[in-house]
Every structure is written in C-alpha cells, then in structure tokens.
Amino acid sequence: MGIMEENKHLEEADKKYIWHPFTQMKDWVAETPVIISEGKDCFIKDIYGRWYLDGVSSLWVNIHGHRKKELDDAIKSQLDSIAHSTLLGLSNVPSVRLAERLIKLMDSSFGENSLTKVFYSDNGSTAVEVALKMAFQYWLHKGIKGKHTFVSLKNAYHGDTIGAVSVGGIDIFHKTFEPLLFKSYKAPSPYCYRCELDASYPECNFLCLNEMEAILKEHNEEIAAVILEPLIQAAGGMITAPQGYLKGVRELCNKYNVLLIADEVATGFGRTGKMFASEHESVVPDIICLSKGITGGYMPLAVTISTEEIYNAFLGEFKDIKTFFHGHSYTGNPLACACALACLDIFEKEETLKNLQPKIKLLEAWLKEISAHPHVGEARNAGLMAGVELVKDKAAKEPFKWEEKMGWQVAYAAREDGVFIRPLGNVVVIMPPLAISTENLKQMLNVIEKAINTATGS
C-alpha cells in the first residue's frame, strides 16, 4: 500500500471506527479529517506533511512544546525501570518524588504548610470528583451532617463525569444529563460583558458576590464547598473575573464555614502568568485540582491536593472505616510522574514564567487592537489564556446564531493558513504552549485576525 492509499485508509477508518469527543459526527464524516502524525516544538504535522501551529496546546495540555527532549528522556529512562505499579497497597519511586516536589511547590506558591497532601488520579474530571467526595466526607468525619451539596458558577465547567457535571453550569454540555445529577447551587458568573444581573463593573461593587453570599447565608448548613476556576472560566468561554472577585469568594467561604475548591486543571502550571491562578489574589484554597499541564502535555495525570486539616479528618482506627475509598487503576503511574518531575525541572531551568511575561504583554496589546473590530464584542485574557467573543451586532451585543458556526468558520479559515485553533461557540480561544516563540505568537495572532475578517466578511 502506497503512502496516499494508506492516508486514505486512515481517513476512512477514522470515520468508520472513532466516535470523537464534543463532535457532531454527521458533520465530521462529511469532511476530510485532519490526522496528526508528528509534532515538534509548537507545531503538529498531518499525514500529508502539512505543519500547523498548535494554537490550543493540544487541548490546553502542552506547556513546553512537542518532542521536548527532557520529557522524552524522562519517559524513556523510567521505562528501563518499570512502566506501572499500583498505589493500592504499594508505592513507587516517581510518585513519592513528585508528591514531595508538588508540596514544596505549594509551599512556595501559597505558604508553608498550606496544602500538604497529594491524592493522585488520571485527569481533570477525576481530580474534581476526588475533591467533591473528599469535601463531602470531610464534614461527615467532623461530625457535621447535612453538608451534602456544593456551590458552583453559572457557565462553569469542571469535567464530564457525573459529579463534575453536577457542579457544571453550561446547558449545552450538561442539561441533557440533568436526571442523573445531584443537586447543587449556582451563583452568578462574574461575566461582566454579559452580566446576568444587568449591572456594570466596577459600579456594581461585586453584585454577583452578593448573590453568592445570599446562597451561602441561607444554605450553608447543607453546602460542603464552593468550587470554581480561579480568575477565568475556561470552557465557559474564557470568562475573566474582575480583580478582587476570587478573594471575595475566599472570604465568603471563611465566613460561612464551607471549603473552597480551586479547579486549576486549566489555569495551573503557568497559564495565567503565575504558577497557579489563585496566587494572583493571594488566595489559598482548601483543595486544589491539577491536571493538563502537569506532565507538559505528555501523559494523563492529575492530583487533588488538600490541607492537613482535611487529611487528618480521615485518620482513625481500621474499625472506624474513615478510609477515603476512592482510587484508579493507573493512580500514580510511574511514567506520568517521572514526566511531571521533568516538566517541573524545565520550568526552573528555562525560567518559563519569567520568559512568559513579554508574550502576555504582546497578546494583551493585540487583544486591545482586535477589540475595535466591528464583530468583536469583547477580547479578554488571563495570562496566555484568551478568548475573542464574536458578535453579529456590536452595539446590541447580539451573538451569532449557534447554527452559523461562526467560531468554527474562523477556525477553518485559520487552519487554511497553518494555525489550528478550536472555538467555544462564538468565542475564539487562544491558548498556545507557553514555550511559543514571540515570532510564532505574532504569526498566530495575525492569522487569527485574518481568519476573523474572512469569516465575518469584514
């Protein structure tokens, strides 16, 4: 079979056998799929040899680029020892070393003895499931019954498992599964551009926080925790919270005796310009959920890190049955943990956070310029996470209809010019690897601007 025949076979086999996530398959099978065969630096190559700039970090996971030698070598080296062994009844060297490293990172980010215990899992959804179950069971062990639900934000996304969906707030993703979900309370999202309370920031004086307080005041006896993504709701449409909002949430949690769970699956590991988004407002969560960039985008791995106070509530005699009964087959996978250790080494060696700052400034300058576009309602960011919200009518903030697929039209146009991006409805998402060069970032932004013009007919 020749190369062209093999490529055609792969395309047909993809359509015949794979059910893609978050994809309308009727549309997918009508098109020619892009199948990736190779990656290098911040680029990915399809089976026909065409390279694309990876503008979404392979769904927000890649940090240091593809085929990073240090990460490749860490995995190869670990393979010479062992690929996997369970953490149920055993431990393994990389998982111990990574846990120690992560707690030192917590100390430097949030203060010594702030977050002290690492629970491993596999991905962002499972990290959130762990946090929800941990928070619920914590209160039981404290002898406080009835705290069986949570507060989350409208437009929230915390994953696709049932617990994570129960605290989600995006109807198009979550509404279908409503009969399967447990009850949770939804506070207004700090979505200043489309404020559901018809207020304007900063004159509103955080009216959305007042609404959250009303929920906590009335229902705190049944609320185990507030869960949110600090600074920016990623899958919600790159919705950025105004300064002071996160700190206000922490104060409310303290006031009403509920835990704060920071879902930093998307925002962690440098995406917002600091190692963790919560650092921007000096907020220390009770539980933090991490995944995606933890291995630099190489291996599935997640951690849920709690305070010593929460961990201690689970300690008891064997007969007390205070054990946290949760785990996964690949919990603490040695290959993934070895990769994560190498990823953290690169952060230090290459001064990733320091070198990120000029790129953030470049992006913010471009966002300011693109905001003047007749079909851009708002362009917003937190660090190198950005969203450009497209509108049909700028003055009325009228969105394009869902079926117009305007975000996708921009993505398709950008792909033609060698940039791969994936939108969230009408929001064009910009989230390249942190390692992207200034030159490639400029090129990506130029392509996206051109694609917006093409798609909107501007």
C-alpha positions as CSV (number, residue, x, y, z in Angstrom):
1,M,0.0,0.0,0.0
2,G,1.4,3.4,-1.0
3,I,1.5,6.5,1.2
4,M,-1.5,8.1,-0.5
5,E,-3.5,4.8,-0.2
6,E,-2.5,4.4,3.4
7,N,-3.6,8.0,4.2
8,K,-7.0,7.5,2.5
9,H,-7.3,4.3,4.5
10,L,-6.6,6.1,7.8
11,E,-9.2,8.8,6.9
12,E,-11.9,6.2,6.2
13,A,-11.0,4.1,9.2
14,D,-11.3,7.2,11.4
15,K,-14.8,7.9,10.1
16,K,-15.8,4.3,10.4
17,Y,-14.5,3.4,13.9
18,I,-13.9,6.5,16.0
19,W,-16.5,8.5,17.9
20,H,-14.9,11.8,18.6
21,P,-15.5,13.8,21.8
22,F,-17.6,17.0,21.6
23,T,-18.1,16.4,17.9
24,Q,-21.2,16.2,15.7
25,M,-20.2,13.1,13.9
26,K,-22.6,13.8,11.0
27,D,-20.6,16.8,10.1
28,W,-17.3,15.1,10.8
29,V,-17.8,12.2,8.4
30,A,-18.8,14.6,5.7
31,E,-15.4,16.3,5.8
32,T,-11.8,15.1,5.4
33,P,-10.4,14.6,8.9
34,V,-7.0,16.1,9.8
35,I,-4.9,13.3,11.2
36,I,-1.8,14.2,13.1
37,S,1.3,12.1,12.7
38,E,4.1,14.1,14.3
39,G,4.9,17.1,16.5
40,K,7.8,19.3,17.1
41,D,8.2,22.5,19.2
42,C,4.8,24.3,19.0
43,F,3.8,22.6,15.7
44,I,1.9,19.5,14.7
45,K,2.1,17.8,11.3
46,D,-0.6,15.9,9.5
47,I,-0.3,12.7,7.5
48,Y,0.2,14.7,4.3
49,G,3.2,16.5,5.7
50,R,1.5,19.8,6.4
51,W,2.5,21.6,9.6
52,Y,0.1,23.6,11.8
53,L,0.9,25.9,14.8
54,D,-0.8,24.2,17.8
55,G,-2.9,27.2,18.9
56,V,-4.7,25.2,21.6
57,S,-1.8,23.3,23.1
58,S,-3.4,20.0,22.1
59,L,-6.5,21.0,24.2
60,W,-4.7,23.1,26.8
61,V,-2.2,20.5,27.9
62,N,1.1,21.2,26.2
63,I,3.4,23.5,28.0
64,H,7.0,23.2,26.7
65,G,6.3,22.1,23.2
66,H,6.1,18.7,21.4
67,R,9.0,16.3,21.4
68,K,10.7,18.1,24.3
69,K,14.0,16.2,24.8
70,E,13.9,16.3,28.6
71,L,10.4,14.9,28.7
72,D,11.1,12.3,26.1
73,D,14.2,11.2,28.0
74,A,12.4,11.1,31.4
75,I,9.8,8.6,30.0
76,K,12.4,6.5,28.2
77,S,14.5,6.3,31.4
78,Q,11.6,5.3,33.5
79,L,10.7,2.6,31.0
80,D,14.0,1.0,31.8
81,S,12.8,0.5,35.4
82,I,9.0,0.0,35.3
83,A,6.0,1.4,33.4
84,H,3.4,0.9,36.1
85,S,2.7,-0.4,39.5
86,T,-0.3,0.3,41.7
87,L,-0.5,2.7,44.6
88,L,-3.1,0.4,46.3
89,G,-1.0,-1.3,48.9
90,L,2.3,-0.2,47.3
91,S,4.1,2.9,46.3
92,N,6.6,3.7,43.6
93,V,9.7,6.0,43.4
94,P,8.4,8.6,40.9
95,S,5.1,9.1,42.7
96,V,6.9,9.7,46.0
97,R,9.3,12.2,44.5
98,L,6.6,14.0,42.6
99,A,4.4,14.3,45.7
100,E,7.3,15.8,47.6
101,R,8.1,18.2,44.8
102,L,4.5,19.3,44.5
103,I,4.2,20.1,48.2
104,K,7.3,22.2,48.0
105,L,5.7,24.0,45.1
106,M,2.6,24.5,47.2
107,D,4.8,26.0,50.0
108,S,6.4,28.4,47.6
109,S,3.1,29.4,46.0
110,F,0.8,29.5,48.9
111,G,2.9,29.5,52.1
112,E,4.4,26.7,54.1
113,N,2.1,24.0,55.4
114,S,-0.8,25.4,53.3
115,L,-1.6,22.4,51.1
116,T,0.1,19.3,52.2
117,K,-1.3,16.0,50.9
118,V,-1.3,14.7,47.4
119,F,-4.0,12.3,46.0
120,Y,-3.3,11.0,42.5
121,S,-5.8,10.3,39.8
122,D,-5.9,10.4,35.9
123,N,-7.4,13.6,34.5
124,G,-9.2,16.8,35.3
125,S,-12.6,15.3,35.8
126,T,-11.3,12.7,38.2
127,A,-9.4,15.3,40.1
128,V,-12.6,17.2,40.6
129,E,-14.5,14.0,41.6
130,V,-11.9,13.3,44.2
131,A,-12.2,16.9,45.6
132,L,-16.1,16.7,45.8
133,K,-16.1,13.4,47.5
134,M,-13.2,14.4,49.8
135,A,-15.1,17.6,50.8
136,F,-18.3,15.8,51.5
137,Q,-16.7,13.1,53.6
138,Y,-14.6,15.6,55.5
139,W,-17.6,17.1,57.1
140,L,-19.0,13.7,58.0
141,H,-15.8,12.9,59.8
142,K,-16.0,16.2,61.6
143,G,-19.4,15.1,62.9
144,I,-21.3,17.8,60.9
145,K,-24.1,16.1,59.0
146,G,-26.1,17.6,56.2
147,K,-23.3,19.2,54.1
148,H,-24.0,17.2,51.0
149,T,-24.1,19.7,48.2
150,F,-22.0,22.5,46.6
151,V,-22.0,26.0,45.1
152,S,-20.6,26.5,41.7
153,L,-20.9,29.2,39.0
154,K,-23.2,29.5,36.0
155,N,-21.2,28.9,32.9
156,A,-19.0,26.6,35.0
157,Y,-17.3,23.5,33.5
158,H,-15.4,21.1,35.7
159,G,-15.3,17.9,33.6
160,D,-17.6,15.3,32.2
161,T,-18.0,12.7,35.0
162,I,-21.3,12.8,36.9
163,G,-20.1,14.7,40.0
164,A,-18.2,17.2,37.8
165,V,-21.3,17.7,35.6
166,S,-23.4,18.2,38.7
167,V,-21.4,21.3,39.5
168,G,-21.3,22.4,35.9
169,G,-23.4,25.2,34.5
170,I,-23.2,25.1,30.7
171,D,-26.6,23.9,29.4
172,I,-25.4,22.8,26.0
173,F,-22.9,20.4,27.8
174,H,-24.8,19.5,30.9
175,K,-28.6,19.9,30.5
176,T,-29.2,16.5,28.9
177,F,-27.8,14.7,31.9
178,E,-29.9,16.6,34.5
179,P,-31.8,13.5,35.7
180,L,-28.5,11.8,36.6
181,L,-27.1,14.7,38.6
182,F,-27.1,15.6,42.3
183,K,-28.5,19.0,43.5
184,S,-26.1,22.0,43.6
185,Y,-26.5,25.7,43.9
186,K,-25.5,28.0,41.1
187,A,-24.1,31.5,41.8
188,P,-23.9,34.2,39.1
189,S,-20.8,34.0,36.9
190,P,-18.6,37.1,37.0
191,Y,-19.3,37.6,33.3
192,C,-19.0,41.3,33.2
193,Y,-19.6,41.6,29.4
194,R,-22.9,39.8,29.7
195,C,-23.8,40.4,33.3
196,E,-27.0,38.4,34.1
197,L,-27.8,40.9,36.9
198,D,-27.7,43.8,34.4
199,A,-25.0,45.5,36.4
200,S,-21.8,47.3,35.3
201,Y,-18.4,46.8,36.8
202,P,-16.9,48.4,38.9
203,E,-20.1,50.4,39.9
204,C,-21.8,47.1,40.7
205,N,-19.5,46.6,43.7
206,F,-19.5,42.8,43.1
207,L,-23.2,42.3,43.0
208,C,-22.5,38.7,41.8
209,L,-20.7,38.1,45.1
210,N,-23.7,39.4,47.0
211,E,-25.8,36.8,45.2
212,M,-23.3,34.1,46.2
213,E,-23.5,35.3,49.8
214,A,-27.2,35.1,49.8
215,I,-27.0,31.4,48.8
216,L,-24.4,30.7,51.4
217,K,-26.3,32.6,54.1
218,E,-29.4,30.6,53.5
219,H,-28.0,27.2,52.8
220,N,-24.5,27.0,54.4
221,E,-25.6,24.1,56.6
222,E,-26.0,21.9,53.6
223,I,-23.1,23.2,51.5
224,A,-19.8,21.4,51.7
225,A,-17.8,23.6,49.4
226,V,-17.7,26.3,46.7
227,I,-15.9,25.1,43.6
228,L,-14.7,27.5,40.9
229,E,-11.9,28.0,38.4
230,P,-9.8,30.9,39.7
231,L,-9.6,34.1,37.5
232,I,-11.0,32.6,34.3
233,Q,-13.8,30.2,33.4
234,A,-12.0,28.4,30.5
235,A,-14.6,26.1,28.8
236,G,-17.3,28.6,29.8
237,G,-15.9,30.9,27.1
238,M,-12.7,32.3,28.6
239,I,-14.7,34.4,31.0
240,T,-12.4,36.5,33.2
241,A,-13.4,37.6,36.7
242,P,-12.6,41.2,37.8
243,Q,-9.8,41.7,40.3
244,G,-10.9,41.0,43.8
245,Y,-13.7,38.6,43.0
246,L,-11.7,35.5,43.9
247,K,-10.5,37.0,47.2
248,G,-14.2,37.8,47.9
249,V,-15.2,34.2,47.4
250,R,-12.5,33.0,49.8
251,E,-13.8,35.5,52.4
252,L,-17.3,34.2,52.0
253,C,-16.2,30.6,52.4
254,N,-14.5,31.5,55.6
255,K,-17.5,33.5,56.9
256,Y,-20.0,30.7,56.2
257,N,-17.8,27.7,57.1
258,V,-17.6,26.0,53.8
259,L,-14.5,24.7,51.9
260,L,-13.0,26.3,48.8
261,I,-12.1,24.0,45.9
262,A,-9.9,25.6,43.3
263,D,-10.2,23.8,40.0
264,E,-6.9,24.8,38.4
265,V,-6.9,22.0,35.9
266,A,-6.8,24.5,33.0
267,T,-5.4,27.5,34.9
268,G,-2.5,25.8,36.6
269,F,1.2,25.5,35.6
270,G,1.8,28.9,34.3
271,R,-1.2,29.6,32.1
272,T,-2.2,32.8,33.8
273,G,1.4,34.1,34.2
274,K,1.9,32.7,37.7
275,M,2.3,29.0,38.5
276,F,-1.3,28.9,39.8
277,A,-4.1,31.4,39.2
278,S,-5.0,31.6,42.9
279,E,-1.7,33.2,43.5
280,H,-2.8,36.4,41.7
281,E,-5.0,37.3,44.7
282,S,-3.1,35.5,47.4
283,V,-5.9,33.1,47.9
284,V,-5.2,29.7,49.5
285,P,-7.8,27.1,48.6
286,D,-8.7,24.2,50.9
287,I,-8.4,21.8,48.0
288,I,-6.7,22.3,44.6
289,C,-7.3,20.2,41.5
290,L,-4.5,20.0,39.0
291,S,-4.0,18.1,35.7
292,K,-3.5,19.1,32.0
293,G,-0.1,20.8,32.0
294,I,1.3,18.8,34.9
295,T,3.1,16.5,32.5
296,G,3.7,19.2,29.9
297,G,1.0,17.6,27.8
298,Y,2.6,14.2,27.5
299,M,0.9,11.7,29.9
300,P,-2.5,11.5,31.6
301,L,-2.0,12.5,35.3
302,A,-4.0,14.5,37.9
303,V,-3.6,15.4,41.5
304,T,-6.0,16.7,44.2
305,I,-4.1,18.4,47.0
306,S,-5.7,19.1,50.3
307,T,-4.8,20.8,53.6
308,E,-3.5,18.8,56.6
309,E,-6.8,19.6,58.3
310,I,-8.8,17.7,55.7
311,Y,-6.4,14.8,55.6
312,N,-6.4,14.4,59.4
313,A,-10.2,14.1,59.4
314,F,-9.8,10.8,57.6
315,L,-7.4,9.3,60.1
316,G,-8.8,6.7,62.5
317,E,-8.7,3.1,63.6
318,F,-9.3,0.5,60.9
319,K,-12.7,-0.4,62.5
320,D,-13.8,3.3,62.2
321,I,-14.0,3.0,58.4
322,K,-12.8,6.5,57.9
323,T,-10.7,5.5,54.8
324,F,-11.2,7.5,51.7
325,F,-12.5,4.8,49.4
326,H,-11.5,6.2,46.0
327,G,-8.8,5.2,43.5
328,H,-7.9,4.4,39.9
329,S,-6.0,1.6,38.2
330,Y,-3.3,4.0,36.9
331,T,-3.2,6.1,40.1
332,G,0.4,7.5,40.5
333,N,1.6,6.0,37.2
334,P,5.4,6.0,37.3
335,L,5.8,7.0,33.7
336,A,3.5,10.0,34.1
337,C,5.1,11.0,37.5
338,A,8.6,10.8,36.0
339,C,7.4,13.0,33.1
340,A,5.8,15.5,35.6
341,L,9.1,15.8,37.5
342,A,10.9,16.6,34.3
343,C,8.2,19.1,33.4
344,L,8.8,21.0,36.7
345,D,12.6,20.9,36.1
346,I,12.1,22.7,32.8
347,F,10.0,25.4,34.5
348,E,13.0,26.1,36.7
349,K,15.8,25.6,34.2
350,E,14.2,27.7,31.4
351,E,12.6,30.3,33.7
352,T,9.3,29.7,31.9
353,L,7.2,32.1,34.0
354,K,9.7,34.9,33.6
355,N,10.0,34.4,29.9
356,L,6.2,34.3,29.5
357,Q,5.7,37.9,30.6
358,P,6.7,39.6,27.3
359,K,4.4,37.2,25.4
360,I,1.5,38.1,27.7
361,K,2.1,41.8,27.0
362,L,2.2,41.1,23.3
363,L,-1.1,39.2,23.4
364,E,-2.8,41.9,25.5
365,A,-1.7,44.6,23.1
366,W,-3.2,42.5,20.2
367,L,-6.4,41.9,22.2
368,K,-6.8,45.6,22.7
369,E,-6.5,46.2,19.0
370,I,-8.8,43.4,18.0
371,S,-11.4,44.7,20.4
372,A,-12.1,47.5,17.9
373,H,-13.2,45.0,15.3
374,P,-16.9,45.5,14.3
375,H,-17.6,41.9,15.0
376,V,-15.7,41.5,18.3
377,G,-17.8,42.1,21.4
378,E,-15.0,41.5,23.9
379,A,-11.5,40.3,23.8
380,R,-10.3,39.1,27.3
381,N,-7.5,37.1,28.9
382,A,-5.8,35.9,32.0
383,G,-2.1,35.5,31.1
384,L,-1.7,33.4,27.9
385,M,-5.3,32.2,28.1
386,A,-7.5,34.4,25.9
387,G,-10.9,34.5,24.2
388,V,-12.3,36.7,21.5
389,E,-16.0,36.8,21.6
390,L,-17.6,37.4,18.2
391,V,-20.9,39.2,17.8
392,K,-23.3,39.9,14.9
393,D,-24.2,43.3,16.2
394,K,-21.6,45.0,18.4
395,A,-23.8,47.8,19.8
396,A,-26.5,45.3,20.8
397,K,-24.1,42.6,21.8
398,E,-26.1,40.3,19.6
399,P,-24.4,36.9,19.2
400,F,-24.2,34.9,16.0
401,K,-26.6,32.1,16.0
402,W,-25.3,28.7,17.0
403,E,-26.0,27.1,13.7
404,E,-23.9,29.8,11.9
405,K,-20.9,28.1,13.4
406,M,-19.0,31.4,13.4
407,G,-16.3,30.3,15.8
408,W,-15.8,27.3,13.6
409,Q,-15.7,29.3,10.4
410,V,-12.8,31.3,12.0
411,A,-11.1,28.1,13.0
412,Y,-11.4,26.6,9.5
413,A,-10.0,29.8,7.9
414,A,-7.1,29.8,10.4
415,R,-6.4,26.2,9.6
416,E,-6.0,27.1,5.9
417,D,-3.2,29.4,6.9
418,G,-1.5,26.8,9.1
419,V,-2.9,27.5,12.6
420,F,-5.0,25.0,14.5
421,I,-7.5,26.5,16.9
422,R,-10.7,25.2,18.4
423,P,-13.5,27.7,19.4
424,L,-16.1,27.6,22.2
425,G,-19.2,28.6,20.3
426,N,-18.7,32.2,19.3
427,V,-15.6,32.6,21.3
428,V,-12.3,32.2,19.5
429,V,-9.9,30.5,22.0
430,I,-6.2,31.4,22.1
431,M,-4.1,29.1,24.3
432,P,-0.8,28.2,22.7
433,P,2.0,26.3,24.5
434,L,3.9,28.6,27.0
435,A,7.1,27.8,25.0
436,I,5.8,29.5,21.9
437,S,8.3,32.0,20.4
438,T,7.4,35.7,20.1
439,E,7.7,35.3,16.3
440,N,5.3,32.4,16.2
441,L,2.9,34.1,18.6
442,K,2.8,37.2,16.3
443,Q,2.2,34.9,13.3
444,M,-0.6,33.1,15.1
445,L,-2.4,36.3,16.0
446,N,-2.0,37.7,12.5
447,V,-3.6,34.5,11.1
448,I,-6.4,34.6,13.6
449,E,-7.2,38.3,12.8
450,K,-7.2,37.5,9.1
451,A,-9.5,34.5,9.8
452,I,-11.9,36.6,11.7
453,N,-12.1,39.1,8.8
454,T,-12.6,36.3,6.4
455,A,-15.4,34.5,8.4
456,T,-17.3,37.7,9.3
457,G,-16.9,39.3,5.9
458,S,-15.2,42.3,7.4
